[in-house]
Amino acid sequence: MGGCKDGCHMKTSMYAFCAVGIAVCAPLVLTGCGGGTMPFPNGGGNTGGGGNGGGANRSVKDEVISAVQTGFSTYKTGKSSGRKRTTRGEDPNPTLAFDAFYELWYLKSADGEAVTYFEDEACTLPAGYSRYDHNYAENGGEFKASSSFSITKGPKAGATGTGLTELVYSPEFLYTFSLVGDVPGYYSYSTTARWDSNGGGYKSYSKDQIGVVRRYEASYNNDGTSRLLFTDENGLEFTLNYNADQSGTGTVTGKDTTVLPATIVWDANGSGTITFKDGSTETFVDFQFRRS
């Protein structure tokens, strides 16, 4: 608990995110709304304005094409801590274990909803805690859950995090979620979400130990339209606007201003065209950023 876990139509997204919210113990992880490969006609479908390009320009184009081809599988939020995780309440007699990420010993509480960390195996030197609390309505629908962790000793001393999730149906439907954490020198993250009867969305931000910032924002409307904004590991920023039939338009920006910004247009079947700033184009099929 308390660490970073290696972890798109409005209803599907809300319920999926709700599951993450109930856990309240890790930042949002995107495992992808697509996958597989995408064939490019005629060896890449490149036409016009500068041909295939070369050097840095071609490299940037390839990064954009690769992202469109593989979808969210290119989006990485960080590395797993390598910790062995246990299911709450599975052990009525808590036993001592070692957390390889925090490099501390820990004991779970009898109810499985709290962890106390120690510097030593004898458990005489407290080093932090992690706690999960929840309150479910008798009808099994509404709930409120919170979590927090704080590491005070060891290599990850100073690590902190909080989480809060709430679902209510009266006087009207509202789901909210927030998760904020920081492990100094390793990573920081922030995720917030809100859904009501008109739609909703969420925002996720992370920064790793070498300073790479990634963010992901999504909003969904009851009419079936939606918008995604995210950055990938190459520093490209995608803004994608979806129509109800899953066709749409988008833009890609980045540091290379010779070929970017680029525009993306795709139809309901996932076929479309990328047009770069220099006028060159790439055609594609099976757009992998379409919502699942």
C-alpha positions in Angstrom: 0.0 0.0 0.0 1.0 3.6 -0.5 3.3 2.9 -3.4 3.1 3.4 -7.1 1.2 0.6 -8.9 2.1 -0.5 -12.5 -1.2 0.3 -13.8 -13.0 4.9 -24.0 -16.9 5.9 -23.9 -18.0 7.7 -20.7 -19.7 4.9 -18.8 -16.9 2.4 -19.5 -14.2 4.9 -18.5 -16.1 6.0 -15.3 -16.5 2.4 -14.0 -12.9 1.5 -14.9 -11.6 4.5 -13.1 -14.0 3.9 -10.2 -12.3 0.5 -9.7 -8.9 2.3 -9.4 -10.5 4.8 -7.0 -11.7 2.1 -4.6 -8.1 0.8 -4.4 -6.9 4.3 -3.6 -3.3 3.2 -3.4 -1.6 3.9 -6.7 -1.5 6.5 -9.5 -3.4 6.1 -12.7 -1.8 3.6 -15.1 -2.8 3.5 -18.7 -2.6 0.1 -20.2 -4.0 1.0 -23.5 -7.2 1.4 -25.5 -5.7 -0.3 -28.5 -2.8 -2.4 -29.6 -1.5 -4.5 -32.4 0.0 -3.1 -35.6 -1.1 -0.7 -38.2 -0.2 -1.3 -41.9 0.9 1.8 -43.8 0.1 1.5 -47.6 3.0 1.9 -50.0 5.7 1.6 -47.4 4.4 4.4 -45.2 2.0 6.3 -47.4 4.2 9.3 -47.5 3.3 11.9 -50.1 4.1 15.5 -51.0 6.1 18.2 -49.3 9.6 17.0 -48.9 9.2 13.3 -49.6 10.5 10.9 -46.9 12.6 13.6 -45.2 15.7 12.7 -43.5 17.7 12.9 -40.3 16.0 14.5 -37.3 12.8 15.4 -39.3 12.3 11.8 -40.4 12.9 10.7 -36.8 10.2 12.9 -35.5 7.8 11.8 -38.1 8.5 8.1 -37.3 7.8 8.9 -33.6 4.4 10.4 -34.5 3.6 7.5 -36.8 4.7 4.9 -34.2 2.4 6.5 -31.6 -0.6 6.4 -33.9 0.3 2.9 -34.9 0.5 1.4 -31.3 -1.8 3.7 -29.4 -1.6 3.9 -25.6 0.9 1.0 -25.5 3.6 3.7 -26.1 2.4 5.7 -23.1 4.5 4.8 -20.0 3.8 6.1 -16.5 6.9 4.8 -14.8 8.5 1.6 -13.6 7.1 -0.9 -11.0 8.5 -0.7 -7.6 9.0 -4.4 -7.7 7.1 -4.9 -4.4 5.1 -8.0 -3.7 1.5 -6.9 -3.0 -0.9 -8.8 -0.8 -4.7 -8.8 -0.8 -6.4 -7.0 2.1 -7.6 -9.4 4.8 -5.9 -12.5 3.4 -3.8 -13.0 6.5 -5.6 -13.0 9.9 -2.2 -13.4 11.6 0.0 -10.6 10.1 3.6 -11.6 9.5 6.7 -9.6 9.1 7.8 -8.9 5.5 10.4 -6.8 3.7 9.4 -4.1 1.2 12.1 -4.1 -1.5 11.1 -0.6 -2.8 11.2 1.3 0.4 13.9 -1.0 1.8 12.0 -1.3 5.1 10.4 -4.1 7.1 6.6 -3.9 7.6 3.7 -5.4 9.4 0.1 -5.3 8.2 -2.7 -4.7 10.6 -5.0 -7.6 11.4 -7.8 -6.0 9.3 -5.4 -5.7 6.4 -6.0 -2.0 5.9 -2.9 -0.5 7.5 0.8 -1.1 7.3 3.5 0.0 9.8 7.1 0.3 8.5 10.2 -0.3 10.5 13.9 0.1 9.8 14.9 -3.1 11.6 13.6 -6.6 11.5 13.0 -6.6 15.2 10.4 -3.8 14.6 11.8 -1.4 17.2 12.5 1.5 14.9 9.3 2.9 13.3 9.8 4.2 9.8 6.4 5.2 8.5 2.9 4.0 7.8 0.2 3.4 5.2 -3.5 3.5 5.9 -6.7 2.8 4.0 -10.2 3.7 5.3 -13.6 3.3 3.8 -17.3 3.7 4.5 -19.8 1.9 2.4 -23.6 2.7 2.4 -25.9 -0.1 3.5 -27.3 -0.4 0.1 -23.9 -1.2 -1.3 -23.9 1.7 -3.7 -22.5 4.9 -2.3 -19.1 4.9 -0.6 -16.3 7.1 0.6 -12.7 5.9 0.9 -9.4 7.6 1.8 -5.8 6.6 2.0 -2.5 8.1 3.1 1.1 7.0 3.5 4.3 8.5 5.0 7.8 7.1 5.0 10.0 8.8 7.6 13.2 6.6 7.5 15.3 4.7 5.0 16.3 5.6 1.4 12.8 6.8 0.5 12.4 9.0 3.6 10.1 11.9 2.9 7.7 9.9 0.6 4.1 10.9 1.2 0.8 10.4 -0.5 -3.0 10.9 0.0 -6.0 9.6 -1.8 -9.8 10.3 -1.6 -12.6 8.7 -3.5 -16.4 9.4 -3.1 -19.5 8.2 -4.9 -23.0 9.5 -4.2 -26.3 9.1 -5.9 -28.4 11.6 -4.0 -29.4 14.3 -4.5 -27.7 13.5 -7.8 -25.0 11.3 -9.2 -21.4 12.5 -8.4 -18.1 10.6 -8.5 -14.9 12.3 -7.4 -11.4 10.9 -7.1 -8.0 12.4 -6.2 -4.6 10.9 -5.6 -1.4 12.8 -4.9 2.0 11.4 -4.0 5.7 12.1 -4.0 8.8 10.0 -3.5 11.7 12.6 -3.4 14.3 11.9 -6.0 12.2 9.1 -7.7 8.8 10.3 -8.9 5.8 12.4 -8.2 2.2 12.0 -9.4 -1.2 13.6 -9.3 -4.5 12.2 -10.5 -8.0 13.8 -10.2 -11.3 12.8 -11.6 -14.9 14.0 -11.6 -18.1 12.6 -13.1 -21.7 13.8 -12.8 -24.9 13.4 -14.8 -23.6 15.5 -17.6 -20.3 13.7 -18.2 -16.9 13.8 -16.7 -13.2 13.3 -17.0 -9.9 13.0 -15.3 -6.3 14.4 -15.3 -3.1 12.6 -14.5 0.4 14.0 -14.1 3.7 12.3 -13.3 7.3 13.2 -13.1 10.1 10.7 -12.9 13.6 10.8 -11.4 15.2 12.3 -14.5 12.6 15.0 -14.8 10.5 13.6 -17.6 6.9 14.9 -17.2 3.9 13.1 -18.6 0.3 14.1 -18.4 -3.0 12.7 -19.5 -6.3 14.4 -19.6 -9.7 13.1 -20.8 -13.2 14.5 -20.8 -16.4 12.7 -21.9 -19.8 14.1 -22.8 -23.2 12.4 -22.7 -23.6 13.0 -26.5 -20.7 10.5 -27.1 -18.0 13.1 -27.9 -14.8 13.3 -26.0 -11.4 14.8 -25.9 -7.9 13.5 -25.0 -4.7 15.4 -24.3 -1.5 13.6 -23.4 2.2 13.6 -23.7 4.3 10.5 -24.6 7.8 9.4 -23.7 9.2 11.3 -26.7 7.8 14.7 -25.5 5.1 14.7 -28.2 1.8 16.2 -27.1 -1.4 14.9 -28.7 -4.8 16.6 -28.6 -7.5 14.3 -30.0 -11.1 15.3 -30.4 -13.6 12.5 -30.9 -17.1 12.5 -32.5 -19.8 10.2 -31.3 -19.0 7.7 -34.2 -15.3 7.6 -33.2 -14.1 9.7 -36.1 -12.2 12.8 -35.2 -9.4 15.3 -35.6 -6.3 16.0 -33.7 -3.0 17.8 -33.5 0.5 16.8 -32.5 3.1 19.3 -31.1 6.7 19.0 -30.0 10.1 20.6 -29.9 10.8 20.1 -33.6 9.0 23.0 -35.3 10.2 22.0 -38.8 7.6 19.2 -39.1 5.4 20.0 -36.2 2.6 20.8 -35.4 1.0 18.0 -37.4 -2.7 17.4 -37.9 -4.5 14.0 -37.7 -7.9 13.3 -39.3 -9.5 9.9 -39.1 -12.9 8.4 -40.0 -15.3 6.1 -38.0 -13.4 3.1 -39.3 -10.1 4.3 -38.1 -8.6 5.3 -41.5 -7.0 8.7 -41.8 -4.1 11.0 -42.6 -1.3 12.7 -40.7 -0.3 16.0 -42.3 3.0 17.5 -41.1 4.0 21.2 -41.1 6.2 20.7 -44.1 3.3 19.5 -46.2 4.2 15.8 -46.2 1.5 13.2 -45.3 1.2 9.7 -44.0 -2.0 7.7 -44.4 -3.0 5.0 -42.0 -5.7 2.5 -41.1 -7.0 1.1 -37.7 -6.3 4.2 -35.7 -5.1 2.9 -32.3 -6.2 5.9 -30.2 -9.9 5.2 -30.8 -11.9 4.6 -27.7 -12.6 1.0 -26.6 
